[in-house]
Amino acid sequence: MQVRGMRAQLRLGTELSEEQVLELAAGDVVYLTGRLYTMRDQAHLKALQLLRSGIGLPFDLKGGTIYHCGPLMRGDTVVSAGPTTSMRMERSEPEVIERTGLRGIVGKGGMGQKTAEALVKNGAVYMEYPGGVGALAARASGKVKRVFWRELGDPEAVWEIPVKDFGPCFVTMDAHGGRMRAGLQ
C-alpha cells in the first residue's frame, strides 16, 4: 500500500495492464524491464496514417510502452538514448493512445491537456526520464532486435529496444488525472 505523500519505487515490465497503471500515482518512481519502442514526431504521424487507413502497425503497442527518443546507435547497440521533448507529440499522442491501447509513455518535459485526458480515458500513464543522461539509458539497454520505418531516418525510426531496470522514470501524469512537475529537464 502506498502512503500519500511518499514516493513508491516500483519495478515493472514494459507490458502494463490497466490494473497496474491504475495503481500508479503522480510522484511514483518506476524502473522498467522489457521492451521499449522509440517513437518521435514522424513515427507518430506514420503510425496514425497506417491506423486510420486500417492497415495497422508492424509492431503491437497494446499494453506496451513507448519512449520519446531518437537513440544514437552503433549497429544494434545503443550508444546514447536520452529523451526528446514530449510536447512535440501532443497533437498526435491522444489518438495513438486511443487507437493502439498503449499504456505507458516515457519522455521529457511533460505533455498537454489532451494527452492528460487520453491517459485518464484509456488507463495510461506518462513518465518523465531525466534529460542529459542518455548514457545511463544506454547502459540499461540490450541489443536492438528490430527496427521499423528506417526510411524516416535513424532518429525518427522505431527501435525495439530491450531494457532492464530502465529508470528512474518519474510518473508525472497518471491515469487518475494526477500531475506532478518533475523538473527534470
N, CA, C and O of each residue as an XYZ file, in Angstrom:
740
protein
N       0.852     -1.186      0.000
C       0.000      0.000      0.000
C       0.889      1.238      0.000
O       1.925      1.284      0.664
N       0.464      2.223     -0.749
C       1.252      3.445     -0.844
C       0.707      4.489      0.130
O      -0.503      4.712      0.185
N       1.577      5.120      0.884
C       1.181      6.170      1.794
C       1.215      7.488      1.031
O       2.209      7.802      0.375
N       0.138      8.257      1.114
C       0.057      9.520      0.397
C       1.217     10.416      0.805
O       1.538     10.539      1.987
N       1.837     11.037     -0.180
C       2.960     11.920      0.057
C       4.309     11.212     -0.032
O       5.348     11.866     -0.119
N       4.296      9.894     -0.012
C       5.526      9.114     -0.130
C       5.639      8.634     -1.572
O       4.635      8.254     -2.175
N       6.817      8.647     -2.120
C       7.032      8.129     -3.467
C       7.275      6.634     -3.400
O       8.149      6.158     -2.676
N       6.478      5.903     -4.172
C       6.722      4.471     -4.283
C       7.810      4.256     -5.331
O       7.840      4.951     -6.347
N       8.694      3.307     -5.093
C       9.683      2.912     -6.093
C       9.299      1.524     -6.558
O       9.289      0.571     -5.778
N       8.980      1.421     -7.850
C       8.442      0.192     -8.393
C       9.280     -0.338     -9.533
O       9.877      0.432    -10.286
N       9.324     -1.634     -9.661
C       9.953     -2.304    -10.798
C       8.828     -2.977    -11.557
O       8.149     -3.862    -11.037
N       8.638     -2.543    -12.802
C       7.539     -3.042    -13.630
C       8.051     -3.488    -14.984
O       9.132     -3.089    -15.419
N       7.265     -4.316    -15.639
C       7.535     -4.654    -17.023
C       7.044     -3.539    -17.924
O       6.256     -2.693    -17.500
N       7.502     -3.535    -19.155
C       7.053     -2.519    -20.113
C       5.676     -2.860    -20.679
O       5.007     -1.997    -21.247
N       5.251     -4.119    -20.524
C       3.887     -4.515    -20.881
C       3.063     -4.302    -19.616
O       3.222     -5.019    -18.629
N       2.184     -3.311    -19.660
C       1.447     -2.907    -18.468
C      -0.033     -3.245    -18.596
O      -0.639     -3.034    -19.646
N      -0.601     -3.766    -17.528
C      -2.044     -3.997    -17.504
C      -2.726     -2.709    -17.040
O      -2.093     -1.829    -16.456
N      -4.005     -2.621    -17.309
C      -4.751     -1.457    -16.842
C      -4.709     -1.384    -15.310
O      -4.613     -0.300    -14.736
N      -4.781     -2.538    -14.664
C      -4.738     -2.573    -13.203
C      -3.422     -1.996    -12.667
O      -3.419     -1.231    -11.703
N      -2.304     -2.371    -13.305
C      -1.013     -1.832    -12.875
C      -0.970     -0.325    -13.047
O      -0.506      0.395    -12.162
N      -1.450      0.149    -14.179
C      -1.431      1.585    -14.453
C      -2.302      2.332    -13.451
O      -1.935      3.414    -12.992
N      -3.454      1.760    -13.109
C      -4.351      2.425    -12.162
C      -3.775      2.473    -10.746
O      -4.212      3.284     -9.931
N      -2.808      1.620    -10.450
C      -2.128      1.647     -9.149
C      -1.069      2.748     -9.075
O      -0.671      3.164     -7.987
N      -0.618      3.214    -10.237
C       0.425      4.244    -10.261
C      -0.154      5.614     -9.947
O      -1.293      5.923    -10.296
N       0.651      6.418     -9.287
C       0.236      7.779     -8.947
C       1.370      8.740     -9.264
O       2.547      8.383     -9.205
N       0.990      9.970     -9.601
C       1.989     11.004     -9.842
C       2.925     11.064     -8.644
O       2.481     11.151     -7.499
N       4.224     11.017     -8.919
C       5.237     11.021     -7.877
C       5.929      9.683     -7.708
O       7.011      9.608     -7.125
N       5.300      8.607     -8.224
C       5.943      7.294     -8.150
C       7.183      7.265     -9.031
O       7.256      7.958    -10.046
N       8.149      6.460     -8.633
C       9.376      6.261     -9.399
C       9.350      4.826     -9.911
O       9.160      3.884     -9.141
N       9.545      4.668    -11.231
C       9.411      3.367    -11.870
C      10.703      2.998    -12.599
O      11.334      3.841    -13.237
N      11.081      1.730    -12.492
C      12.171      1.145    -13.273
C      11.536      0.084    -14.159
O      10.825     -0.791    -13.664
N      11.783      0.152    -15.462
C      11.123     -0.722    -16.435
C      12.051     -1.800    -16.969
O      13.235     -1.560    -17.206
N      11.500     -2.986    -17.153
C      12.204     -4.089    -17.782
C      11.281     -4.689    -18.837
O      10.096     -4.917    -18.590
N      11.838     -4.938    -20.002
C      11.039     -5.472    -21.114
C      11.516     -4.881    -22.420
O      12.712     -4.884    -22.711
N      10.573     -4.368    -23.218
C      10.962     -3.731    -24.473
C      10.252     -2.390    -24.611
O       9.051     -2.259    -24.374
N      11.045     -1.408    -25.001
C      10.533     -0.076    -25.305
C      10.566      0.112    -26.816
O      11.462     -0.389    -27.495
N       9.597      0.828    -27.327
C       9.599      1.239    -28.733
C       9.846      2.741    -28.761
O       9.078      3.508    -28.180
N      10.919      3.168    -29.434
C      11.161      4.602    -29.552
C      10.199      5.169    -30.585
O       9.988      4.571    -31.640
N       9.620      6.315    -30.281
C       8.713      6.980    -31.228
C       8.828      8.484    -31.054
O       8.588      9.036    -29.981
N       9.205      9.128    -32.159
C       9.238     10.585    -32.184
C       8.156     11.092    -33.131
O       7.245     10.347    -33.491
N       8.253     12.336    -33.528
C       7.228     13.015    -34.327
C       6.807     12.238    -35.571
O       5.628     11.932    -35.753
N       7.772     11.925    -36.419
C       7.449     11.291    -37.697
C       6.879      9.888    -37.519
O       6.013      9.472    -38.288
N       7.353      9.158    -36.520
C       6.816      7.820    -36.255
C       5.364      7.910    -35.795
O       4.545      7.073    -36.175
N       5.038      8.903    -34.991
C       3.647      9.091    -34.571
C       2.758      9.366    -35.781
O       1.675      8.794    -35.909
N       3.226     10.247    -36.667
C       2.416     10.586    -37.845
C       2.239      9.390    -38.771
O       1.147      9.163    -39.293
N       3.306      8.629    -38.976
C       3.208      7.437    -39.821
C       2.279      6.407    -39.193
O       1.470      5.794    -39.889
N       2.389      6.215    -37.891
C       1.516      5.273    -37.190
C       0.054      5.670    -37.378
O      -0.785      4.820    -37.676
N      -0.252      6.933    -37.208
C      -1.635      7.382    -37.368
C      -2.121      7.212    -38.802
O      -3.266      6.822    -39.029
N      -1.265      7.500    -39.757
C      -1.633      7.311    -41.168
C      -2.019      5.851    -41.413
O      -3.046      5.580    -42.034
N      -1.219      4.926    -40.938
C      -1.497      3.496    -41.126
C      -2.741      3.061    -40.361
O      -3.568      2.322    -40.894
N      -2.878      3.504    -39.133
C      -4.032      3.120    -38.327
C      -5.332      3.662    -38.906
O      -6.340      2.957    -38.941
N      -5.312      4.897    -39.353
C      -6.517      5.498    -39.948
C      -6.920      4.805    -41.242
O      -8.103      4.745    -41.578
N      -5.939      4.283    -41.963
C      -6.236      3.597    -43.232
C      -6.631      2.139    -43.016
O      -7.000      1.450    -43.967
N      -6.557      1.668    -41.779
C      -6.946      0.297    -41.470
C      -5.852     -0.733    -41.702
O      -6.098     -1.935    -41.595
N      -4.637     -0.270    -42.022
C      -3.536     -1.190    -42.302
C      -2.972     -1.785    -41.008
O      -2.637     -2.969    -40.977
N      -2.867     -1.018    -39.985
C      -2.270     -1.491    -38.736
C      -0.770     -1.265    -38.720
O      -0.176     -0.833    -39.707
N      -0.172     -1.567    -37.581
C       1.257     -1.335    -37.383
C       2.020     -2.652    -37.470
O       1.451     -3.712    -37.211
N       3.301     -2.599    -37.831
C       4.109     -3.825    -37.883
C       4.599     -4.273    -36.497
O       5.337     -5.253    -36.392
N       4.200     -3.575    -35.453
C       4.537     -3.913    -34.075
C       3.289     -3.652    -33.236
O       2.452     -2.824    -33.596
N       3.174     -4.354    -32.129
C       1.975     -4.269    -31.300
C       2.242     -3.405    -30.073
O       3.095     -3.729    -29.247
N       1.503     -2.302    -29.962
C       1.659     -1.412    -28.817
C       0.631     -1.666    -27.720
O       0.690     -1.022    -26.672
N      -0.299     -2.577    -27.928
C      -1.342     -2.821    -26.931
C      -0.708     -3.216    -25.596
O      -0.006     -4.221    -25.491
N      -0.976     -2.396    -24.587
C      -0.418     -2.629    -23.266
C       1.042     -2.248    -23.142
O       1.620     -2.365    -22.062
N       1.651     -1.793    -24.229
C       3.085     -1.529    -24.264
C       3.473     -0.131    -23.818
O       2.642      0.669    -23.388
N       4.770      0.132    -23.936
C       5.350      1.407    -23.526
C       6.220      1.949    -24.649
O       7.038      1.229    -25.222
N       6.033      3.232    -24.955
C       6.881      3.894    -25.945
C       7.808      4.870    -25.222
O       7.560      5.282    -24.089
N       8.875      5.218    -25.918
C       9.873      6.146    -25.380
C      10.098      7.228    -26.421
O      10.501      6.933    -27.546
N       9.845      8.468    -26.062
C      10.090      9.600    -26.956
C      11.596      9.817    -27.016
O      12.179     10.512    -26.184
N      12.205      9.207    -28.018
C      13.665      9.179    -28.092
C      14.105      8.894    -29.519
O      13.454      8.128    -30.230
N      15.182      9.491    -29.932
C      15.870      9.146    -31.173
C      17.250      8.661    -30.786
O      18.182      9.462    -30.719
N      17.408      7.380    -30.531
C      18.674      6.886    -29.981
C      19.839      7.025    -30.955
O      19.661      7.002    -32.173
N      21.014      7.169    -30.400
C      22.252      7.141    -31.172
C      22.702      5.691    -31.169
O      22.912      5.097    -30.111
N      22.850      5.119    -32.372
C      23.135      3.688    -32.493
C      24.496      3.446    -33.133
O      24.987      4.254    -33.922
N      25.086      2.322    -32.776
C      26.266      1.795    -33.464
C      25.904      0.344    -33.776
O      26.041     -0.539    -32.929
N      25.442      0.112    -35.002
C      24.925     -1.205    -35.354
C      23.660     -1.483    -34.572
O      22.700     -0.719    -34.659
N      23.641     -2.574    -33.802
C      22.478     -2.913    -32.987
C      22.667     -2.539    -31.513
O      21.926     -2.996    -30.643
N      23.677     -1.697    -31.251
C      23.992     -1.286    -29.888
C      23.585      0.169    -29.663
O      23.900      1.042    -30.471
N      22.891      0.415    -28.570
C      22.506      1.776    -28.193
C      23.718      2.451    -27.561
O      24.252      1.970    -26.561
N      24.149      3.565    -28.146
C      25.275      4.329    -27.621
C      24.770      5.383    -26.638
O      25.375      5.611    -25.590
N      23.658      6.018    -26.988
C      23.039      7.023    -26.135
C      21.548      7.053    -26.455
O      21.151      6.910    -27.612
N      20.731      7.239    -25.430
C      19.278      7.232    -25.654
C      18.582      8.182    -24.692
O      17.745      7.774    -23.887
N      18.943      9.448    -24.789
C      18.267     10.447    -23.965
C      16.897     10.768    -24.522
O      16.667     10.605    -25.721
N      15.976     11.223    -23.675
C      14.621     11.527    -24.129
C      14.566     12.805    -24.949
O      15.400     13.700    -24.807
N      13.563     12.864    -25.807
C      13.291     14.079    -26.559
C      12.068     14.760    -25.949
O      11.330     14.129    -25.191
N      11.847     15.997    -26.255
C      10.750     16.767    -25.690
C       9.404     16.189    -26.120
O       9.074     16.172    -27.306
N       8.654     15.729    -25.168
C       7.393     15.035    -25.438
C       6.300     15.945    -25.974
O       5.445     15.485    -26.731
N       6.302     17.199    -25.611
C       5.226     18.101    -26.039
C       5.111     18.157    -27.556
O       4.053     18.501    -28.082
N       6.185     17.824    -28.265
C       6.128     17.822    -29.728
C       5.140     16.781    -30.245
O       4.658     16.897    -31.371
N       4.832     15.764    -29.437
C       3.919     14.707    -29.850
C       2.494     14.956    -29.367
O       1.620     14.116    -29.579
N       2.243     16.087    -28.725
C       0.930     16.373    -28.134
C      -0.205     16.299    -29.156
O      -1.291     15.824    -28.827
N       0.020     16.749    -30.365
C      -1.077     16.756    -31.354
C      -1.484     15.352    -31.782
O      -2.620     15.151    -32.210
N      -0.590     14.382    -31.677
C      -0.911     13.034    -32.132
C      -1.012     11.994    -31.021
O      -1.608     10.936    -31.223
N      -0.443     12.273    -29.861
C      -0.391     11.255    -28.808
C      -1.762     10.758    -28.352
O      -1.932      9.551    -28.187
N      -2.750     11.638    -28.141
C      -4.044     11.116    -27.682
C      -4.642     10.074    -28.638
O      -5.183      9.062    -28.191
N      -4.549     10.314    -29.920
C      -5.091      9.368    -30.885
C      -4.265      8.083    -30.946
O      -4.820      7.000    -31.131
N      -2.955      8.195    -30.792
C      -2.106      6.994    -30.750
C      -2.501      6.141    -29.545
O      -2.622      4.922    -29.666
N      -2.699      6.758    -28.401
C      -3.118      6.029    -27.200
C      -4.443      5.321    -27.471
O      -4.581      4.124    -27.216
N      -5.389      6.050    -27.976
C      -6.738      5.523    -28.235
C      -6.728      4.363    -29.225
O      -7.378      3.344    -28.992
N      -6.003      4.509    -30.318
C      -6.042      3.505    -31.394
C      -5.178      2.270    -31.132
O      -5.418      1.214    -31.717
N      -4.182      2.394    -30.262
C      -3.251      1.275    -30.073
C      -3.422      0.513    -28.758
O      -2.999     -0.639    -28.651
N      -4.034      1.143    -27.765
C      -4.102      0.511    -26.447
C      -2.816      0.667    -25.662
O      -2.573     -0.059    -24.699
N      -1.994      1.617    -26.078
C      -0.744      1.955    -25.398
C      -1.028      2.264    -23.927
O      -2.010      2.937    -23.618
N      -0.183      1.781    -23.024
C      -0.374      2.027    -21.586
C       0.688      2.936    -20.974
O       0.422      3.603    -19.974
N       1.893      2.974    -21.560
C       2.959      3.752    -20.963
C       3.685      4.620    -21.973
O       3.944      4.205    -23.103
N       4.006      5.824    -21.549
C       4.781      6.762    -22.365
C       5.909      7.284    -21.482
O       5.681      7.689    -20.342
N       7.118      7.270    -22.015
C       8.275      7.827    -21.316
C       8.826      8.941    -22.192
O       8.979      8.758    -23.399
N       9.119     10.072    -21.612
C       9.659     11.184    -22.385
C      10.240     12.255    -21.477
O      10.647     11.982    -20.347
N      10.270     13.475    -21.989
C      10.868     14.595    -21.253
C       9.953     15.808    -21.337
O       9.413     16.115    -22.400
N       9.785     16.484    -20.231
C       9.143     17.786    -20.228
C       7.639     17.806    -20.080
O       7.048     18.886    -20.085
N       6.996     16.668    -19.950
C       5.547     16.646    -19.770
C       4.777     16.775    -21.071
O       5.351     16.998    -22.137
N       3.477     16.632    -20.961
C       2.589     16.720    -22.116
C       1.406     17.596    -21.745
O       1.283     18.038    -20.602
N       0.533     17.846    -22.717
C      -0.558     18.784    -22.528
C      -1.870     18.171    -22.075
O      -1.952     16.988    -21.746
N      -2.892     19.015    -22.068
C      -4.208     18.647    -21.564
C      -4.860     17.520    -22.361
O      -5.500     16.646    -21.777
N      -4.708     17.525    -23.677
C      -5.335     16.473    -24.486
C      -4.752     15.104    -24.170
O      -5.488     14.120    -24.090
N      -3.453     15.034    -23.992
C      -2.835     13.763    -23.604
C      -3.275     13.383    -22.197
O      -3.563     12.214    -21.940
N      -3.333     14.344    -21.285
C      -3.775     14.064    -19.916
C      -5.168     13.446    -19.925
O      -5.427     12.495    -19.188
N      -6.054     13.970    -20.739
C      -7.414     13.429    -20.839
C      -7.401     12.024    -21.441
O      -8.162     11.160    -21.006
N      -6.547     11.788    -22.434
C      -6.451     10.464    -23.050
C      -5.895      9.432    -22.068
O      -6.302      8.271    -22.097
N      -4.974      9.842    -21.205
C      -4.430      8.942    -20.195
C      -5.538      8.464    -19.256
O      -5.626      7.276    -18.944
N      -6.374      9.387    -18.813
C      -7.480      9.045    -17.908
C      -8.497      8.168    -18.631
O      -8.916      7.137    -18.104
N      -8.889      8.570    -19.820
C      -9.914      7.842    -20.582
C      -9.488      6.408    -20.916
O     -10.320      5.501    -20.932
N      -8.195      6.205    -21.183
C      -7.704      4.915    -21.671
C      -6.859      4.131    -20.675
O      -6.339      3.068    -21.013
N      -6.716      4.634    -19.465
C      -5.920      3.925    -18.465
C      -4.462      3.817    -18.856
O      -3.928      2.717    -19.001
N      -3.817      4.968    -19.025
C      -2.411      5.012    -19.414
C      -1.681      6.000    -18.505
O      -2.303      6.715    -17.720
N      -0.359      6.028    -18.624
C       0.453      6.854    -17.742
C       1.606      7.479    -18.526
O       2.125      6.883    -19.470
N       1.997      8.685    -18.123
C       3.154      9.374    -18.701
C       4.228      9.474    -17.626
O       3.966      9.890    -16.497
N       5.455      9.081    -18.005
C       6.586      9.124    -17.082
C       7.708      9.948    -17.696
O       7.988      9.843    -18.890
N       8.341     10.760    -16.877
C       9.477     11.537    -17.354
C      10.777     10.832    -17.011
O      10.953     10.277    -15.927
N      11.681     10.878    -17.985
C      13.026     10.343    -17.800
C      13.967     11.540    -17.833
O      13.786     12.428    -18.667
N      14.950     11.596    -16.967
C      15.810     12.779    -16.904
C      16.546     13.066    -18.220
O      17.132     12.168    -18.825
N      16.505     14.303    -18.640
C      17.282     14.716    -19.798
C      18.763     14.735    -19.442
O      19.124     14.935    -18.282
N      19.612     14.528    -20.430
C      21.052     14.608    -20.218
C      21.695     13.335    -19.699
O      22.884     13.330    -19.381
N      20.927     12.251    -19.609
C      21.503     11.001    -19.110
C      21.338      9.875    -20.135
O      20.995      8.745    -19.787
N      21.585     10.205    -21.394
C      21.475      9.227    -22.473
C      22.379      8.024    -22.288
O      22.032      6.920    -22.707
N      23.539      8.221    -21.664
C      24.465      7.103    -21.428
C      23.890      6.141    -20.387
O      24.090      4.930    -20.479
N      23.183      6.678    -19.407
C      22.523      5.832    -18.404
C      21.466      4.951    -19.079
O      21.358      3.763    -18.777
N      20.699      5.534    -19.981
C      19.692      4.767    -20.728
C      20.367      3.690    -21.569
O      19.863      2.570    -21.665
N      21.492      4.018    -22.172
C      22.211      3.038    -22.992
C      22.669      1.848    -22.155
O      22.633      0.709    -22.619
N      23.100      2.112    -20.922
C      23.547      1.022    -20.042
C      22.405      0.074    -19.677
O      22.635     -1.107    -19.415
N      21.176      0.591    -19.659
C      20.013     -0.242    -19.330
C      19.460     -0.955    -20.567
O      18.521     -1.745    -20.465
N      20.045     -0.674    -21.728
C      19.533     -1.197    -22.995
C      20.339     -2.387    -23.492
O      21.562     -2.424    -23.363
N      19.631     -3.364    -24.065
C      20.278     -4.501    -24.693
C      20.406     -4.285    -26.192
O      20.131     -3.195    -26.695
N      20.818     -5.312    -26.895
C      20.953     -5.253    -28.365
C      19.578     -5.102    -28.994
O      18.637     -5.810    -28.634
N      19.470     -4.178    -29.932
C      18.212     -3.944    -30.634
C      17.836     -5.179    -31.445
O      18.659     -5.744    -32.164
N      16.592     -5.578    -31.313
C      16.100     -6.760    -32.023
C      15.514     -6.409    -33.389
O      15.731     -7.112    -34.375
N      14.763     -5.303    -33.422
C      14.099     -4.912    -34.669
C      14.060     -3.387    -34.788
O      14.056     -2.661    -33.794
N      14.032     -2.937    -36.029
C      13.863     -1.515    -36.307
C      12.818     -1.389    -37.411
O      12.813     -2.163    -38.368
N      11.947     -0.419    -37.265
C      10.863     -0.204    -38.207
C      10.959      1.209    -38.785
O      11.393      2.142    -38.110
N      10.555      1.344    -40.021
C      10.453      2.648    -40.693
C      11.783      3.398    -40.728
O      11.846      4.602    -40.476
N      12.814      2.677    -41.039
C      14.146      3.273    -41.126
C      14.206      4.347    -42.212
O      15.061      5.231    -42.169
N      13.301      4.267    -43.180
C      13.252      5.279    -44.238
C      12.967      6.677    -43.685
O      13.194      7.668    -44.379
N      12.476      6.770    -42.458
C      12.239      8.069    -41.821
C      13.543      8.694    -41.320
O      13.565      9.861    -40.930
N      14.625      7.918    -41.333
C      15.909      8.348    -40.780
C      16.086      7.721    -39.411
O      15.106      7.476    -38.708
N      17.309      7.463    -39.032
C      17.563      6.760    -37.770
C      16.921      7.406    -36.535
O      16.349      6.684    -35.718
N      16.991      8.746    -36.361
C      16.364      9.317    -35.164
C      14.847      9.143    -35.129
O      14.259      9.044    -34.052
N      14.213      9.106    -36.298
C      12.751      9.005    -36.363
C      12.250      7.570    -36.503
O      11.056      7.319    -36.338
N      13.132      6.634    -36.803
C      12.731      5.227    -36.927
C      12.225      4.729    -35.573
O      12.493      5.334    -34.536
N      11.498      3.628    -35.602
C      11.026      2.993    -34.376
C      11.986      1.851    -34.057
O      12.079      0.878    -34.806
N      12.694      1.979    -32.945
C      13.653      0.976    -32.495
C      13.019      0.174    -31.364
O      12.533      0.746    -30.389
N      13.024     -1.137    -31.493
C      12.564     -2.002    -30.407
C      13.778     -2.332    -29.555
O      14.657     -3.091    -29.962
N      13.807     -1.750    -28.373
C      14.981     -1.856    -27.506
C      14.634     -2.645    -26.245
O      13.759     -2.241    -25.480
N      15.321     -3.777    -26.026
C      15.129     -4.473    -24.753
C      15.823     -3.682    -23.643
O      16.956     -3.229    -23.804
N      15.124     -3.525    -22.513
C      15.687     -2.767    -21.393
C      15.574     -3.563    -20.100
O      14.677     -4.388    -19.923
N      16.519     -3.284    -19.203
C      16.477     -3.891    -17.873
C      16.738     -2.795    -16.844
O      17.765     -2.116    -16.882
N      15.795     -2.639    -15.931
C      15.886     -1.603    -14.891
C      16.118     -0.224    -15.491
O      16.965      0.536    -15.021
N      15.356      0.089    -16.535
C      15.421      1.383    -17.203
C      14.748      2.414    -16.297
O      13.550      2.334    -16.024
N      15.528      3.367    -15.847
C      14.974      4.384    -14.973
C      16.091      5.175    -14.325
O      17.270      4.959    -14.604
N      15.710      6.077    -13.474
C      14.390      6.258    -12.906
C      13.445      6.999    -13.856
O      13.811      7.995    -14.479
N      12.223      6.478    -13.943
C      11.143      7.127    -14.685
C      10.170      7.675    -13.644
O       9.684      6.933    -12.791
N       9.892      8.953    -13.714
C       9.044      9.616    -12.725
C       7.633      9.773    -13.287
O       7.441     10.423    -14.315
N       6.651      9.183    -12.616
C       5.257      9.334    -13.042
C       4.869     10.782    -12.789
O       4.798     11.228    -11.644
N       4.618     11.512    -13.874
C       4.230     12.918    -13.726
C       2.810     13.182    -14.212
O       2.270     14.264    -13.981
N       2.195     12.200    -14.887
C       0.786     12.291    -15.296
C       0.205     10.889    -15.160
O       0.611      9.969    -15.871
N      -0.748     10.731    -14.242
C      -1.276      9.388    -14.010
C      -2.662      9.205    -14.637
O      -3.215     10.135    -15.225
N      -3.205      8.010    -14.505
C      -4.484      7.654    -15.121
C      -5.685      8.187    -14.348
O      -6.829      7.945    -14.732
N      -5.428      8.913    -13.260
C      -6.497      9.499    -12.458
C      -6.563     11.017    -12.627
O      -7.366     11.682    -11.973
N      -5.727     11.557    -13.495
C      -5.685     13.000    -13.686
C      -4.671     13.685    -12.793
O      -4.542     14.909    -12.829
N      -3.949     12.915    -11.992
C      -2.926     13.488    -11.116
C      -1.720     13.932    -11.923
O      -1.328     13.288    -12.896
N      -1.147     15.035    -11.502
C       0.050     15.570    -12.180
C       1.078     15.988    -11.151
O       0.769     16.356    -10.018
N       2.308     15.911    -11.602
C       3.426     16.361    -10.772
C       4.489     16.918    -11.701
O       4.780     16.323    -12.738
N       5.054     18.020    -11.353
C       6.150     18.582    -12.144
C       7.422     17.959    -11.661
O       7.817     18.152    -10.511
N       8.069     17.216    -12.520
C       9.302     16.546    -12.129
C      10.496     17.494    -12.121
O      11.424     17.305    -11.335
N      10.491     18.498    -12.970
C      11.615     19.419    -13.037
C      12.901     18.743    -13.445
O      13.965     19.015    -12.889
N      12.796     17.852    -14.427
C      13.954     17.037    -14.814
C      14.663     17.517    -16.067
O      15.668     16.923    -16.456
N      14.185     18.554    -16.705
C      14.818     18.964    -17.960
C      16.182     19.543    -17.720
O      16.859     19.941    -18.668
